[in-house]
Amino acid sequence: MVNQVSDKSWLRWLTLLATSSTLLCCALPVLMVSLGFGAALASLNYNIPGLVFLAEHKLWTLSLSALLLLFLAWLIWRPDQTCPSDPEMAALCQKAKRWNRRIFWLSVGIWFTGVFFSYGLLPLRQAFG
């Protein structure tokens, strides 16, 4: 029997990449400017024009990565998953499931960080600053 979880390993890496883009578009610029590295941020934006595109379309970036996270959650926790009966293959299947969950939760943390820096930080600074 084929390990169904590891067949979708490309999806977990795609989700991690998509959620990491939320850090690049939303969290990194705020962090760099807050620490006084505005010139370094301007240099990054000049040399990597994709960062400006992500920042200009942060709603789409965050929405797409959220949809990928929801789809990945469905793949990880859907009820019809089975592991092989062979003990060696079953151990590999369980290891792949653990890694899928770890990468998923890392991706969720990255996504929430991007959302916080995009939409939550400024209202908090205005309320308490």
N, C-alpha and C positions, 0 to 999 in steps of 0.2 A: 504494500500500500504506500502511496506517495505521501510525503509529509506536506499537508496542505498549508501549514503556517509558513514554512520556509519558501514555498512557491511565490509568496507575496512579499519577499524581502525587499524588492525594489520599491514597493509602496511605502514602507516605513522610512526608507532613506529619502524618498521624495517628500514625504511629510516633514521630516526633520529639516530638509532644505527649504521648503516653503515657509515653515515657521521661523527659521533663521532669517529669512528675508524680512520678516516683521521687525526683527531687531535692527537690521541695517536701515530700514526705512524710518523707523519710529523711535527706537530707544537710543541708538548710537549718536544721532545728531544732538539730541537733548543732553545726553551725558557729556559729550565733548564740549558743547558750548557752556554748560554749567561748570565744567572744570577749567574753562578758559582756553580751550583749544579750538577756537573758532577758525583761526587761520588754517589749522590742520584739516578741519572739516571742509573748508572751502577748497583746499588742495585735493582732498579725496573726491569731492563732487566734480571737480574739473577733470581729474584723471580717470574717474570711473563714472561715466554719465548715467549708467543704469541706476545708481543710487538716487539721483534726482527723479528719475521716472518712478521708482518705488515710492519715494516720499510724496510725489504729486498724486499718486494713485493708492494711497495707504488704505482707503476703505476697501478697494478691490483686493489689495494684497491680503489684508486681514480677513476678508470674507472668503476668499479662495482657500487660504490656509485653514480657516475654521471648517469649511466643507470637507477638506482633505482629512482633517482630524476626526470629524464625525464619521466619515467613511472608514477610516482606519480603526476607530473604536468598534464599529460594527464588525469589521473583519476579525478583530482580536477576540471579541466577546460573543460572537454569534454562537447559538447553541449546537449547531450540527458539526462541530469540529471533533475529529477523532485522531488519535495517534495510533501508529502501528502496534501490533501485538508483540513484535520482536523486541526484547528488552533493550537492545542496543539502539535500535531506531526510536523506541519510545523515549529513551533518555535524551536523544538528540532533539526530538520533537518538544519535549518539556523545556529544554534549554532554549530553543528557538522561541517558544511562547514567553519565557521569562524576558528574553532580550526584546521581544516585540513590546511587552508592557513597559519596560524601562525606557525604550526610545519614545514610546507614546507619551509617557508622563514627562519626559524631558521636553518633548515638543509642546506639550500643553503649557508647561512652565514658561517656555520661550514665548509662546503665543500670548499668554497673559501679561508678560513683561512688556511686549510690544503694544498691547492694548492699553495698559496703564500709562506708558509714556506717551502714547498718541492722544488719548482722550481723558485720562484721569489726573495726570500730574498738574496741568495748567489750572483746572478748577480748584484743586487742593491748594495750590500756591496762591491763587487769588483769594480763597476763603481765609487762609491763615497768614497770608503775607502782607 
